[in-house]
Amino acid sequence: MNAVIVAVVIMLVLSVLRVNVVFSLAIGALAGGITAGMTLDETMTSFVNGLGDGAEVALSYGMLGGLAIAISKTGMSELLVSSVLNLVKREGDSQKSSLAKALVFFVILLMSIFSQNLIPIHIAFIPLLIPPIIKILNLMQIDRRLIACILAFGLITPYMSLPFGFGLVYQGIVADQITAAGLAITKSDVYGPMLIPAIGMFVGLIVAFFVFRKPRTYENIVVDTELKVTIEKKNIFFTIIALIATVIVQIPAIVPLESGAMFLGALAGVIILYVTGALKWSEADQVLTDGMRLMAFIGLVMIASSGFAQVVRDTGHVESLVNGATLILGDNKGLAVLIMLLIGLIIDMGIGSSFATIPIIAAIFVPISVEFGLSPAAIITLIGTAGALGDAGSPASDSTLGPTAGLNVDGQHDHIRDTCIPTFFIFNIPLMIFGWVAVMFFS
């Protein structure tokens, strides 16, 4: 049996059975190596050698987690929440106020987009922003499934399509793993092709506004959402400076770096908060440690997935899988692309991380794509889209866990029925369609 198939299937089955993703990746890698005839020592050596490929991403995530918590301690998050509440109240609390609803939608969408790029704090903003405005959402009878879709759009689309913040990390992983699989490309090559699949996500967002437009009634259950951090103007000013520095460091035209831009950007932001006193020295160590702990699991998944991908490559069975796929599919390029996108969807649904899916699928898809004569732009689009598919809808994804954590603060928002299922259908269908069209266009 093909070792690649064995490794992927075991990893997927274990993930679906809710076995920890890191353990699932490790066990899948061991099974794949042994199936290929590698000794236990050879398999483990291959796995460990591959771990280093995910180190930069894991370190960048840790630094971003520290930056996220540091920002929350400066009062920036409380200022944003207060501003939202004041603006909505100014427009009136009536459920008929379309302007107030539009304002709420816009602020949530803007914050979720910024959390990936401009203010790269990932899902850390959700428990700070959403619970305090739950009462406002209830008064306006806004369907929380729509809010879940808005948040998912903002958490996924920016990293797919914009080369900043988490987008720089994701597109860097795509470039690195495609290169490792035998097709040399750079990070700058990824940005353009991924804009077309991103349009599919935008179409899904429009559909969400139509599908969940009807009022939905929720009980007004009292929850503790009191803002406890004192807002100081000078701290807000220094925080803005830190955020600007974080973004500037990541712009290749300003700071030309082959790697480490995300880490250096987060480091620059943290240092500015340190030096200016916006982050208190007495609290800094604990704050940064808590932030790194926030992102530690994601970093471990990235590292483990890189080890898994290395074992898959070292089995030598990728070539036989490619040959088998070409024999079955013949010269049907369109069907081959569709099947690879579906496989990416299944893997991401099981793992719950687009970033961790890329190393797994790139080792398999790149050789198959080359065999079918796909252009580099088409392969980039295929890998990038296949990796993103399933992030919306996966029960283990940050893009679903984060929204549920904020929206279910009063126990009236179910993770599967109100977040996973709606976001799965709303976004994955158009993303699949636009991704397939883009790959065929570039091919």
Phi, psi and omega per residue, in radians:
M1 nan 2.598 -3.120
N2 -1.191 2.214 -3.069
A3 -1.144 -0.567 3.139
V4 -1.124 -0.795 3.134
I5 -1.100 -0.758 3.125
V6 -1.036 -0.813 -3.111
A7 -1.087 -0.806 -3.096
V8 -1.191 -0.777 -3.105
V9 -1.106 -0.801 3.130
I10 -1.096 -0.749 3.108
M11 -1.057 -0.759 -3.123
L12 -1.168 -0.811 -3.118
V13 -1.056 -0.789 3.128
L14 -1.104 -0.686 3.125
S15 -1.133 -0.751 3.129
V16 -1.122 -0.595 3.116
L17 -1.369 0.135 3.065
R18 1.240 0.405 2.962
V19 -1.251 2.473 -3.140
N20 -0.831 2.333 -3.036
V21 -1.051 -0.682 -3.140
V22 -1.087 -0.774 3.106
F23 -1.161 -0.668 3.123
S24 -1.071 -0.736 3.121
L25 -1.139 -0.753 -3.122
A26 -1.143 -0.784 -3.135
I27 -1.161 -0.718 3.090
G28 -1.065 -0.720 3.119
A29 -1.113 -0.765 3.120
L30 -1.070 -0.771 -3.133
A31 -1.111 -0.730 3.132
G32 -1.129 -0.748 3.141
G33 -1.119 -0.779 -3.134
I34 -1.169 -0.683 3.097
T35 -1.061 -0.598 -3.132
A36 -1.369 -0.042 3.132
G37 1.610 0.098 3.080
M38 -1.322 2.564 3.060
T39 -1.291 2.901 3.117
L40 -1.056 -0.699 3.135
D41 -1.129 -0.756 3.133
E42 -1.126 -0.700 -3.140
T43 -1.128 -0.812 -3.126
M44 -1.171 -0.643 3.097
T45 -1.093 -0.758 3.108
S46 -1.092 -0.775 -3.128
F47 -1.079 -0.815 -3.124
V48 -1.155 -0.690 3.113
N49 -1.074 -0.560 -3.127
G50 -1.387 -0.306 -3.086
L51 -1.050 -0.585 -3.092
G52 -1.097 -0.428 -3.134
D53 -1.141 -0.423 -3.139
G54 -1.725 0.039 -3.047
A55 -1.136 -0.754 -3.111
E56 -1.074 -0.755 -3.140
V57 -1.125 -0.788 -3.124
A58 -1.073 -0.743 3.137
L59 -1.154 -0.689 3.103
S60 -1.095 -0.727 3.114
Y61 -1.104 -0.726 3.123
G62 -1.071 -0.770 3.123
M63 -1.131 -0.676 3.119
L64 -1.153 -0.649 3.080
G65 -1.088 -0.744 3.094
G66 -1.089 -0.748 3.122
L67 -1.104 -0.691 -3.127
A68 -1.063 -0.864 -3.127
I69 -1.181 -0.642 3.110
A70 -1.066 -0.742 3.122
I71 -1.094 -0.719 -3.125
S72 -1.099 -0.496 -3.125
K73 -1.377 -0.259 -3.123
T74 -1.451 -0.229 -3.114
G75 1.725 -0.032 -3.137
M76 -1.050 -0.776 -3.125
S77 -1.100 -0.752 3.137
E78 -1.122 -0.638 3.103
L79 -1.104 -0.740 3.129
L80 -1.109 -0.793 3.139
V81 -1.098 -0.779 3.135
S82 -1.061 -0.714 3.139
S83 -1.097 -0.750 3.117
V84 -1.069 -0.831 -3.119
L85 -1.080 -0.739 -3.133
N86 -1.144 -0.739 -3.130
L87 -1.152 -0.723 -3.137
V88 -1.156 -0.757 3.138
K89 -1.128 -0.569 3.136
R90 -1.148 -0.566 3.133
E91 -1.457 -0.215 -3.140
G92 1.820 2.598 -3.106
D93 -1.620 0.053 -3.105
S94 -1.084 2.426 3.138
Q95 -1.198 -0.226 -3.142
K96 -1.568 -0.042 -3.088
S97 -1.401 1.686 -3.120
S98 -1.182 -0.539 3.135
L99 -1.162 -0.713 3.117
A100 -1.130 -0.711 3.102
K101 -1.094 -0.802 -3.137
A102 -1.047 -0.656 3.137
L103 -1.138 -0.773 3.118
V104 -1.076 -0.818 3.134
F105 -1.038 -0.760 -3.083
F106 -1.136 -0.784 -3.105
V107 -1.137 -0.761 3.135
I108 -1.124 -0.750 3.119
L109 -1.108 -0.789 -3.115
L110 -1.098 -0.767 -3.133
M111 -1.146 -0.687 -3.127
S112 -1.184 -0.625 3.086
I113 -1.208 -0.817 3.132
F114 -1.047 -0.555 -3.073
S115 -1.155 -0.280 3.136
Q116 -1.722 -0.386 -2.996
N117 -2.300 -1.135 -3.050
L118 -1.262 -0.772 3.100
I119 -2.135 1.384 -2.940
P120 -1.253 1.310 3.131
I121 -1.968 0.140 3.062
H122 0.977 -2.366 -3.026
I123 -1.448 0.045 -3.085
A124 -1.096 -0.368 -3.105
F125 -1.360 -0.396 -3.001
I126 -1.097 -0.914 3.116
P127 -1.156 -0.248 3.097
L128 -1.538 -0.544 -3.039
L129 -1.715 -0.774 -2.973
I130 -1.288 -0.906 -3.101
P131 -0.917 -0.728 -3.139
P132 -1.140 -0.353 -3.127
I133 -1.861 0.181 3.107
I134 -1.018 -0.737 3.139
K135 -1.066 -0.696 3.107
I136 -1.108 -0.754 3.118
L137 -1.070 -0.690 3.127
N138 -1.150 -0.753 -3.137
L139 -1.081 -0.635 3.139
M140 -1.549 0.026 3.114
Q141 0.920 0.734 3.091
I142 -1.374 2.276 3.099
D143 -1.184 2.098 -3.077
R144 -1.166 -0.332 3.064
R145 -1.111 -0.562 3.076
L146 -1.179 -0.729 3.115
I147 -1.111 -0.683 3.101
A148 -1.063 -0.690 3.127
C149 -1.194 -0.715 3.113
I150 -1.078 -0.788 3.130
L151 -1.114 -0.753 3.141
A152 -1.091 -0.719 3.108
F153 -1.039 -0.835 -3.102
G154 -1.200 -0.473 -3.135
L155 -1.439 -0.431 -3.042
I156 -1.797 -0.877 -3.005
T157 -1.033 -0.747 -3.131
P158 -1.057 -0.737 -3.112
Y159 -1.238 -0.429 3.074
M160 -1.232 -0.673 -2.856
S161 -2.057 -0.272 -3.072
L162 -2.023 2.285 -3.067
P163 -1.479 0.844 3.092
F164 -2.363 2.742 3.059
G165 0.965 -2.263 -3.139
F166 -1.161 -0.403 3.053
G167 -1.109 -0.677 3.104
L168 -1.137 -0.672 3.111
V169 -1.148 -0.877 -3.087
Y170 -1.083 -0.842 -3.116
Q171 -1.189 -0.503 3.044
G172 -1.179 -0.700 3.094
I173 -1.113 -0.759 3.116
V174 -1.020 -0.835 -3.123
A175 -1.120 -0.792 -3.094
D176 -1.132 -0.741 -3.076
Q177 -1.309 -0.582 3.056
I178 -1.161 -0.708 3.098
T179 -1.113 -0.743 3.133
A180 -1.129 -0.472 -3.134
A181 -1.483 -0.008 3.017
G182 2.042 -0.004 3.132
L183 -2.115 1.872 -3.057
A184 -1.285 2.077 3.046
I185 -2.427 3.005 3.105
T186 -2.068 2.927 3.121
K187 -1.030 -0.660 -3.105
S188 -1.132 -0.363 3.127
D189 -1.289 -0.358 -3.002
V190 -1.414 -0.591 -2.993
Y191 -0.960 -0.966 -3.043
G192 -1.063 -0.947 -3.099
P193 -1.014 -0.504 -3.074
M194 -1.399 -0.079 3.123
L195 -1.210 -0.579 -3.127
I196 -1.176 -0.863 3.056
P197 -1.021 -0.557 3.130
A198 -1.099 -0.522 3.074
I199 -1.088 -0.621 3.092
G200 -1.061 -0.687 3.090
M201 -1.115 -0.670 3.117
F202 -1.148 -0.701 3.082
V203 -1.063 -0.741 3.104
G204 -1.053 -0.685 3.120
L205 -1.106 -0.729 3.101
I206 -1.071 -0.746 3.111
V207 -1.065 -0.691 -3.137
A208 -1.063 -0.725 3.117
F209 -1.098 -0.543 3.128
F210 -1.382 -0.816 -3.063
V211 -1.148 -0.704 -3.060
F212 -1.860 0.567 -3.086
R213 -1.358 -0.391 -3.063
K214 -1.299 2.564 3.134
P215 -1.091 2.555 3.080
R216 -2.341 2.284 -3.042
T217 -1.621 2.344 3.072
Y218 -2.201 2.656 3.060
E219 -1.276 2.522 3.087
N220 -1.517 1.505 3.139
I221 -1.635 2.246 -3.099
V222 -1.259 2.220 3.081
V223 -2.223 2.685 -3.120
D224 -1.472 1.779 3.128
T225 -2.186 0.476 -3.129
E226 -1.108 2.365 3.110
L227 -1.453 2.176 -2.967
K228 -1.923 -0.084 -3.097
V229 -1.714 2.279 3.121
T230 -1.275 2.308 -3.112
I231 -1.625 2.082 3.088
E232 -2.004 2.283 -3.053
K233 -1.021 -0.710 -3.099
K234 -1.150 -0.628 3.106
N235 -1.162 -0.668 3.103
I236 -1.117 -0.732 3.138
F237 -1.078 -0.828 -3.127
F238 -1.181 -0.553 3.096
T239 -1.151 -0.715 3.103
I240 -1.097 -0.740 3.096
I241 -1.048 -0.757 -3.137
A242 -1.095 -0.704 3.141
L243 -1.177 -0.704 3.100
I244 -1.082 -0.766 3.124
A245 -1.097 -0.683 3.128
T246 -1.040 -0.713 -3.136
V247 -1.293 -0.783 -3.081
I248 -1.034 -0.732 -3.117
V249 -1.066 -0.440 -3.093
Q250 -1.546 -0.063 -3.127
I251 -1.491 1.995 -3.071
P252 -0.969 -0.606 -3.105
A253 -1.169 -0.426 -3.117
I254 -1.693 -0.822 3.115
V255 -2.179 1.588 -3.100
P256 -1.242 1.891 3.140
L257 -2.276 2.416 3.070
E258 -1.336 -0.535 -3.139
S259 -2.740 2.866 3.058
G260 1.463 0.133 -3.089
A261 -1.111 -0.702 -3.121
M262 -1.135 -0.780 3.124
F263 -1.097 -0.799 -3.112
L264 -1.142 -0.653 3.109
G265 -1.096 -0.828 3.107
A266 -1.097 -0.689 3.122
L267 -1.097 -0.735 3.127
A268 -1.075 -0.746 3.126
G269 -1.093 -0.781 -3.136
V270 -1.120 -0.734 -3.129
I271 -1.079 -0.732 3.134
I272 -1.105 -0.726 3.100
L273 -1.108 -0.645 3.081
Y274 -1.098 -0.997 -2.996
V275 -1.106 -0.689 -3.078
T276 -1.401 -0.226 -3.134
G277 1.512 0.039 3.086
A278 -1.103 -0.518 3.025
L279 -1.898 2.039 -3.071
K280 -1.146 2.357 -3.122
W281 -1.044 -0.649 -3.102
S282 -1.179 -0.402 -3.107
E283 -1.835 -0.237 -2.941
A284 -0.994 -0.812 -3.072
D285 -1.073 -0.805 -3.125
Q286 -1.184 -0.688 -3.138
V287 -1.075 -0.859 -3.117
L288 -1.157 -0.651 3.101
T289 -1.113 -0.756 3.102
D290 -1.082 -0.700 -3.142
G291 -1.152 -0.742 3.114
M292 -1.131 -0.640 3.097
R293 -1.111 -0.602 3.135
L294 -1.011 -0.660 -3.066
M295 -1.832 0.061 -3.026
A296 -1.074 -0.739 -3.096
F297 -1.098 -0.749 3.129
I298 -1.053 -0.735 3.118
G299 -1.070 -0.711 3.116
L300 -1.114 -0.669 3.109
V301 -1.117 -0.717 3.113
M302 -1.063 -0.784 -3.114
I303 -1.140 -0.811 -3.127
A304 -1.108 -0.658 -3.137
S305 -1.167 -0.566 3.089
S306 -1.183 -0.684 3.067
G307 -1.123 -0.717 3.093
F308 -1.031 -0.836 -3.118
A309 -1.076 -0.650 3.130
Q310 -1.138 -0.718 3.097
V311 -1.107 -0.748 3.119
V312 -0.997 -0.761 3.139
R313 -1.191 -0.678 -3.059
D314 -1.307 -0.277 3.112
T315 -1.142 -0.468 -3.087
G316 1.371 0.105 -3.093
H317 -1.636 -0.060 3.121
V318 -1.108 -0.707 -3.128
E319 -1.087 -0.760 3.126
S320 -1.163 -0.591 3.083
L321 -1.153 -0.721 3.104
V322 -1.074 -0.822 -3.136
N323 -1.077 -0.714 3.128
G324 -1.139 -0.703 -3.139
A325 -1.140 -0.713 -3.134
T326 -1.186 -0.572 3.104
L327 -1.192 -0.716 -3.121
I328 -1.245 -0.770 -3.046
L329 -1.500 -0.263 -3.114
G330 1.122 -2.273 3.116
D331 -1.878 0.374 -3.118
N332 -1.431 1.476 -3.090
K333 -1.095 -0.735 -3.113
G334 -1.072 -0.740 3.125
L335 -1.182 -0.679 3.123
A336 -1.072 -0.771 3.123
V337 -1.095 -0.761 -3.128
L338 -1.081 -0.768 3.141
I339 -1.120 -0.718 3.125
M340 -1.142 -0.652 3.079
L341 -1.121 -0.708 3.123
L342 -1.143 -0.673 3.104
I343 -1.115 -0.744 3.080
G344 -1.034 -0.718 3.108
L345 -1.049 -0.802 -3.114
I346 -1.131 -0.780 -3.128
I347 -1.110 -0.792 -3.121
D348 -1.161 -0.633 3.090
M349 -1.076 -0.637 -3.134
G350 -1.326 -0.769 -3.089
I351 -1.381 -0.731 -3.111
G352 1.510 0.255 -3.130
S353 -2.521 2.062 3.065
S354 -1.104 -0.690 -3.101
F355 -1.093 -0.676 -3.129
A356 -1.411 -0.337 -3.139
T357 -1.287 -0.608 -3.052
I358 -0.965 -0.883 -3.129
P359 -1.043 -0.538 -3.112
I360 -1.266 -0.830 -3.051
I361 -1.407 -0.513 -3.083
A362 -1.088 -0.703 -3.123
A363 -1.073 -0.475 -3.109
I364 -1.685 -0.767 -2.989
F365 -1.314 -0.630 -3.072
V366 -1.051 -0.867 3.112
P367 -1.068 -0.685 3.111
I368 -1.109 -0.748 -3.125
S369 -1.110 -0.741 3.110
V370 -1.084 -0.703 3.128
E371 -1.074 -0.607 3.133
F372 -1.493 0.000 3.057
G373 1.389 0.401 3.111
L374 -1.239 2.510 3.122
S375 -1.292 2.852 3.089
P376 -0.977 -0.720 3.128
A377 -1.108 -0.682 3.125
A378 -1.163 -0.698 3.139
I379 -1.173 -0.706 3.090
I380 -1.041 -0.806 -3.129
T381 -1.120 -0.716 3.136
L382 -1.091 -0.871 -3.113
I383 -1.158 -0.783 -3.121
G384 -1.108 -0.709 -3.138
T385 -1.286 -0.769 3.141
A386 -1.071 -0.587 3.107
G387 -1.225 -0.654 -3.099
A388 -1.366 -0.492 3.125
L389 -1.041 2.275 3.112
G390 1.709 -0.305 3.082
D391 -1.054 -0.732 2.997
A392 -1.409 2.064 3.101
G393 1.929 -0.401 3.138
S394 -1.228 2.254 3.137
P395 -1.102 -0.367 -3.090
A396 -1.760 0.087 -3.064
S397 -1.483 2.514 3.038
D398 -1.057 -0.518 -3.099
S399 -1.247 -0.234 3.032
T400 -1.948 -0.650 3.138
L401 -1.131 -0.704 3.140
G402 -1.079 -0.953 3.106
P403 -0.992 -0.735 3.137
T404 -1.098 -0.696 -3.137
A405 -1.024 -0.655 -3.139
G406 -1.432 -0.719 -3.042
L407 -1.397 -0.372 -3.102
N408 -1.722 0.394 -3.096
V409 -1.090 -0.435 3.116
D410 -1.898 0.219 3.076
G411 1.317 0.343 -3.084
Q412 -2.020 0.343 3.139
H413 -2.379 1.917 -3.086
D414 -1.421 2.349 -3.067
H415 -1.063 -0.829 -3.085
I416 -1.331 -0.958 -3.026
R417 -1.249 -0.610 -3.007
D418 -1.796 -0.272 3.095
T419 -2.051 -1.016 -3.007
C420 -1.132 -0.919 -3.090
I421 -1.125 -0.852 3.123
P422 -1.049 -0.820 -3.098
T423 -1.200 -0.543 3.118
F424 -1.052 -0.904 -3.092
F425 -1.321 -0.651 -3.090
I426 -1.111 -0.692 -3.017
F427 -1.845 -0.642 -3.046
N428 -1.224 -0.581 3.131
I429 -1.142 -0.960 3.108
P430 -1.137 -0.580 3.113
L431 -1.140 -0.687 3.086
M432 -1.094 -0.789 -3.099
I433 -1.142 -0.897 -3.105
F434 -1.184 -0.608 3.092
G435 -1.131 -0.763 3.125
W436 -1.107 -0.774 3.129
V437 -1.066 -0.748 -3.132
A438 -1.109 -0.752 3.136
V439 -1.092 -0.782 -3.127
M440 -1.181 -0.577 3.124
F441 -1.173 -0.776 -3.114
F442 -1.336 -0.358 -3.056
S443 -1.212 nan nan
